[in-house]
Amino acid sequence: MRPSLLKLAALGLLLLLNTPSYAGLREDGAACDARDPHPELAIPACTRLIAANPRGRDLAITYYNRALAWHNKGDLEKAKADYDQSIAINPSFAPSYGQRAKVFLQNQDYDRALSDFDRAIQLKPAGPFSAGWFNNRAELFVATGDYDRALADYGKSIELDPNSWYAYVNRALVYDFSGKDRLAALHCQDAIKLAPRAAGPYYCRAVVEISAGDLDNAALDVDRAIGIQNGQPEFYSLRGLTLASKGELDQAIRDYDHATQLNAQGALNYARRGLADEKKGDIDAARADFRHALDVIGLDQLDRTQGQRVAREGLQRLEKVATTEKSVGTDHAAAKPAPALATAVPAAPIGTGSKAAPEKRVALVMGNSKYRSVPVLPNPGQDAAAITDTLRAAGFQDVRLVTDATRDSLVEALKSFANAADGSDWAVIYYAGHGMEMAGENYLVPVDAKLATDRDVQYEAVALTQVMGATEGARKLHLVILDACRDNPFANQIKRTVASRSIGRGLAQVEPDSGTLVVYAPSTARSRSTATAVIARS
């Protein structure tokens, strides 16, 4: 039976309504193919294109573009899955191998990373892409300690793209580590000529200047680097080194603390902070930092190698001092500290040996001011700095300052602090910033939280129970001080997916386990004096 005209018209309308419009596909193509894809736009656009599979479009490139967007968002698992799909569709598409290699490199899967870099370079041995792959493969060789091959690959990257200032910087840092100061200085100068408004070249020159003993110019260059690109842990750690070398230890430790907040895996930064602690006479804090330097992953092989060397020598020095002190008793004249490293600070003076060992007190201080989705809070950063000074003055040996923490950095800081709290006598956590209660559970709100729906809270905020758990390793006192803003702006914007789910404007009272004390500051305006009073009474 032939279909009626009415049925044909209805079928045509249905097909029209379910087929993406040409204009819509064109807009999705622009968003998916953007040179610097924005994940929130590119991912759904590429997804629609994959579903529509329009004629004439290369699906390998579409999957590659979506993988880049996932990669930029930090979702390495989904990025790898899309790179895999792109390669399955077109096994000769070199960029997917090069980018997948970066995922493996970030996951420290060096063998598979090297295999993918080799394949990408084999498929496309010349051009801007290849320059980047040689640079990235050199990073892999640095991570594995193969510095000769790293220098060769950085050189090949420069040869293929003479304007790649970052390859000059990376090669200079390896030269500096290898003791080739002149070559390092020349490469830093070349990088500055190529990119006078970039931060990396000035950081590069500061490293070389410190090696040459030119601390004044190093301080100027690292300040310039921070002014151009804030938020790099290496920059703050290097500035801390220049300050410590000038005897400005408190300022140096603040920079080391900030570097740790930005990336808690910096082995060299922990070692440098240990040296500053040692010079201040905080021997327990110095030991703790040296041990952290030996335990963390490290930013890369250079960072790990240098940090662990300084840490091992620091621990050996402290052990020698302790042994000498024990053998001579109160005879201070006979107990002399071992010489420090050329880049270190002198060992701390020896005590009398007659006093009982002080209680081990550790603290984590967090201040979140620069929220990205709601107005900035003016006080928490200042309050956190003041509390840090107060705790150190009160005799806490290990005080970690974390400011403007994202969820990832806040969780990492809690994990690291929990290790430090194990076996301590006192463990104290102070938090200033936004906090909220949902369905009877309290949460601290990191600066990168968006909290569009109530479901997002458990994924974007950090539960108070997790914070309290970080103190449980202490033997005597577990103290959590919450100086959270009571007028939470997120409460107005959160969309409820469950109508009965309660969302509070601030934190609810809690009943912690025995041995844990949770203290609430009465108001943001009085946060600094309140928290200080609590510590003083402790």
N, C-alpha and C positions, 0 to 999 in steps of 0.2 A: 504494500500500500504506500502510495506516495505521501510524504508528510504535507500537511496543510501549510499554506502561506503564513498563517498565524504562528504555527509551531516553529517554522524556520526563522521567523523574526524574533521569537522569544529566545531561541538557541543562539542566534547572533548576538542579541543583547547580553545574554549570560557570558558568552565568550569575551565580549568587549569589556564587561565589568571585571572579569577575572584576569585580564591581560594587562600587564604594566603599560602605562602610556609611554610613548616615545620620549616625551618631555621628562617623565619621571626617571626613565632609564638613563637619559642624558645627565640628569642631576646626580643620580647615583654613581654614574661613571666618573663624574668630576670629583665627587667626595671620596670614592674608592681609590682613584688614581692620583690623589693629591700628593705633591712632592713631599710635604711634611704632614702626613695624615693625622687628623685628630681622632683618637680612638672612638669617642662617643658618636662621631659622624661616620667615620670610615667603616666601622665594623657592621652596623646595620645596612649600610649602602652596599658593601661587598656581599653581604649575606643575601640581599635581595637579587643582586646580579647573578650569584651562583644559582639561586633557585630558578630565575628566569632563563638563564643560559642563552642570552641573545646571540643571534647569528653574527659571526665575524669577530666575536670577543674571545680572547685567549684565556681559558679558565685557569691555566697555570699561573698567569700573571695576577688574576683576580684573587686566587688563594694566597699568592705571595703578598699582595697588598694587604689582605686581611691579617695575614701573619705579622706583617710589620706593625699594624695597629695593635694587635694583641701584645706584641713585643714592647711597644712604647708604653702600653698600659701596665706592663710588669707581669703579665700572665704568661710565663714561659712555657707552661704545659700546652696551652691552646696555640701559642705561636708555633711550637714545634710540630703539633699535629697538622697545622696548615702548611708549614714548610714541607712536611712529609707528603701531603697531598699534592702540592705543587710539583715536587720532584717525581711523584708517581705518574702525573700527567705528562710531564716533559722532563725526562732524565738528563737532558742537556742544558737545562736552564741554570746557569752558573750562580746567579744571585741567591737562589734558594739555598744552595750549599753554603755559600759564604755567610748568610744570615743564620742558618741552622747551626753552623759552627760557633757563632757567638753565643747561642743558647747553651750549647755544650760547654763552652768556656766559662760562662757564668755559673754553671752547675759543677764546675771543676771536673768535668768528664773529658780529660785532656786527650785521650787516645782518639775518641770519636771527633773531637773538635779538630785535631790535626788532620784526620782523614778527610773531613769536609773542606777545610781550608785548602788542602792539597788538590782536591777534586775541582774546587772553584777556580783555582789558579791554573790548573791544567786545561780547563774548558775555556778560560778567558785570561790569558797570561799578560795582557797589556790593557791599559786604559785606567780611568779614575777608579772604577770598581776594584780593579786588581791592586791599585796602590793601597786602598783601604784594607784589602785582605792580607797583603804583606805586613801592614802595620799591625793588624789584629793577630796574625800568626806570630809576629815578634812578641806581642804581649803574652801569648801562650808560652813561648820559649823563656821569657822572663819569669813567668809563673812557675816553670819547671826548673829554673836555674841554668838554662843553656844560653849563657850570655853571648857567646860568639855567634851563634845562629840568630839570636835576637838582633845584634848589631848589623848582621848581613841583611836581614829582612827589612829593618828600618832603612838601611841604605837603598835597597831596591824600591821601597815605597817612595823615598825622596826622588829617586831617578825617574820613576813613572809619573810622579806629580810633584814637581819642584816647589809648588806653592803650599804643600801640606805641612804647615808649621808644626802641627802636633807630632809628626814623625821626627822633626828636628828636636823637639822637646824630649820625646821619649828616648831618642838615641843619646841625647846629652845626659840624661839621668843615669843611663847604664854606663856611659863613659865615666861619669863622676864616681859612681860606685866602684868602678874598676881602677880608679886612681889616675885616669887620663884627664887631668884638670884642663889642660889647654884645649883639647878637642871638645870637652864639655862646654867650656866658655864660648868657643866659636859657634857651636850649634845653638846655644841660647841666643846669642846675638843675631844669628840668621833668623831665628824664630821671631824675635822682636821686630826685625825689619819687615818680615812678611805680615805680621799681625800685631801692630802696635796697640790695638785696642782690645786684644785678647788677654785673659788672665794668665794662662799657662806659661807663656814665655817669661813673664816676670817672676813667677814661682820658680821656674827653671834657673834663672839667673841668681835668685836668692839662695838656692841650694848650693850653687857653685861658689858664691861669695862666702857662705858660711864655711865651706871647706877650705877657703883661702884665708879665713879669719877676719873677713871684712864684715863685721856684725852690723855696723851702722847702715851701710848700703843694703845689706840683706834685709834689715828691718824695713827700710823704705820700699824695697821691691815687693816684699810679702804683703805690706799694707796696701800697696797699689793693686796687687792681685786680688785681695779680699774686697777692695772697693769695686773692682770690675765684676767679680763673680763671687758673691757670698755663698756660703753653704758647702764649701769643699773642706772635708776634714783635714786633708794634708796641709792646707794653707794655715789653718789655726794651729796645728801641731808644730809647723815650722816657725810660726810667730812665737809660740810658746818657747821654743828652743832659743830664739834670739833674746827673749826677755829673761829667761833663766840664765843665759850666759852673761847677762848684765847684772845679775843679782836680784832682779825683780821677780821674786819667786811666786808671790801671791797672784800677780797678773798672769804669770806663765801657767800656773795651775788652772786658772780660769779658762785659758785657751785650750789646755789639754782636756779639761772637762768638756768643753764645747765640742772639741774634735771627737771625743768618745761618744757624745750624744748623736753626732751626725753619722758616725759609723763605729760601732763598738768592737770591730774586728781589727783595728789598727794596732799591730804588735809594737811598732816603733813608738807610737804615741804613748802606750802604757809604759814602755821602758823609759821614755823621756820624763813622764810624770813621776816614775819611781825615783829617778835621779834628783828631781826637784824636791820630792818628799824627803829623800835622804839628806839633802843639804839643809832642809829645815829642821832636821832632827826627828821627823816622824818615821821612825825605823819600821814600825809595823805596817804603816801605809806603803812605805817603799817596798817592803817584801811582798805585800799583796799585789802591788802593781807589776813588779818584776815577774811574779808567778802568772799574772794575767797575760803578760806578754808572751810567756811560754805556752799558754793554753789556747789562745785565740787562733783563728785561721790565718789572719794577716790579710792585708789588702792585696798583696801579691808576693812573689818570691823575694823581691828586693826588700819590701817592708818586713817580711817575716825573718829574713836572714839578718838584717841589721838589728831589728828589735830583739830577737832572741839572743844575739851576741851580747848586746848591751845588758840584757836582763840576766844572762848567766854570769857575766862578770860582776854585775851588781850584787847578785846573791852570794857569789864567792867572797866578795869584798866584805859584805855584812857578816857572813859566817866567820871570816877571819877576825874581824873586829870583836865579835861576840866571844870567840875562843880566846883571844888575847886578853879581853877584859876579865873573863872568868879565871884565867890563869894568874893574873896579877892582882886581882881583887880591887882595892881602891887606889892602887899605885898608878895614877893617871899618866905620869910622865913616861912610864914604860910602855904604855899602850898607844901606838900610833896607827892611824888608819892607813890602809894600803892606798897606793896612788890611784887616782881615778883615770878614766879614759880621757883622751884629748878632747872629745866632744861632750864629756860628762861634766858633772860638778863635783867638787871635793866631797869626800866622805864626811858623814856627820860626826860631831864630837862624841866621845865615849862618856857614858854615864858612870855613876859611882859603883854600880854593881851591887849595892847593899839594899836597894829598894825592891819590893815585890813587883812582879810584872804587872803593868797596868791592865785594866779591863780592855778587851778589844771592843771598840764601838764603831759601827759602820752606819752610814746613812746614804739615802738616795733622795735628792731634792729635785722636784720637777715643777717647772713654771711655764704654763701655756698662755701666751698672749696673742700671737699672730694667727688667729683663726682665719681660715680662707673662705668659709661660707657664711659667716656671721661677723658682726663688728668686732674689731680688735679690742682686747681687754688691756688697759694700760698698766695694771699693777703686778700681775703674776711674775713676770720676768724679773722686775726689781725686787719683789719680795723673796723670790727664790735665791737671788744672789745674796741678799741680806741674811737669810736663814743659813746659807752655806757658810758665810763668814762666822756666824754665831756658833754653829756646830763645831767648826774647826777650833774656835777659841775655847769651846767647852771641853776640848780634849778628844774629839772624835778623830780617829786615825785615818779613816777612809771615807771621804765625803764626795759623792758623785753628783755633779750638777747637770741636769738635762733641761734644756729650754726649747719651747716650740716643737714638741715631739709629735711626729706622725704616729700612726698606730704601730707601724713596723718598728720604729725606733723606740717607742715606749715599751713594747713587748720585749725587745732585745735588751733594753736597760734593766727591766725587771728580772729577766733570766740571768743576766750577768750579776746583778745585785744579789739574787738568791744564792748564787755560788759563794759570793763574798760573805754573806750572812751566816753561812754554815759554820758552826763552831764559834761564832762571835758571842760576846756577852750581851751587847745591845744592838738591835737592828731597828733603825728609824726610817720611815718614809714620810716625806712632806710633799703634798701636791697642792698647787694653786692653779686654777683654771676653771673651765666649765665641768660640771658634773650633773648627773640626772638619775632619776629612778624610773624603772619601767617594770611593771608586774612584780613589784616587791624586790627587785634586784637593782643594786646601785652600780653605776658606771662612771668612769672617768672618760672625758671626751677629748680625743687627740685633735690637733689643729687641722688635719686633713679630712675630718669627718664631714659628711654631707647630710646624713640622716634624713633621707627623703621619705622613708617609711619606717614603721615600727620594726619591721623585719631587719632593717639595716643596722639597728643598734648593736645587736650581738656580734656583728661582723666588723663594724667600723669603730666601736667604742671598746673599752677594756673594763671587764667586770671588777668590782671592788674586791671580791673574793680572791681574784688572781693577784691583786696588789697585796692583800693581807698575807697570802700564801708565801710571798717572797721574803717575809720576815721570820717565818716559822723555824728556820734553822738556828736562830739565836737561843742561847741557854737561859737568859734571865729576862730580858725586856723585849717585847715586840710592840712597837708604837707606830701608829699610822695617824698622821695629822692631815686633815682635809680642810683646805681653805678654798672650797669650791664656791663659785658665784651662785647665789640663790635665785637669780632671775634668768633662767636658762632660755635663750632665744630659740633654741632648737625645738622647744615644746610647741611653739606656735606653728611650725612648718611641717612637722612630722605627720604624714598621712597614716591613719590607722587602717591596717588590713584586718584586724580583729577588733570589733567594736567594744568588746568588754575589757580590752587590755588597757590598764591604767598607765598613764605617763605623767610623772611628777615634774614640777618646775625646778626642783633641786634634789638633793640627796635625802634619803630616808634614814632614820635611825636604825642602827644594826646592833645585834647582840653577838659579838665575836666570841670565838672559843676562849676558854680559860687561858690566861697568860698573854692575851693580846689586848691592847688598849687602842681604841679609835677615838680621836679627839676632833671635834668640829670647831672651826673658827666661827664666831658669831656673825661676822659680816665681812664683806670684801674690804671695806674702808679701813677696818681695824686689823687686817690680816697680819701685818708684820709684827705689831706689838703682841698680839695674842699668841702667835706661834713661838715667838721668842720667850715669852713667859713660861710656856709649857716646857720648853727645853731647859730653861734655867731651873725650874722646880725638879726636873728629872734628876 
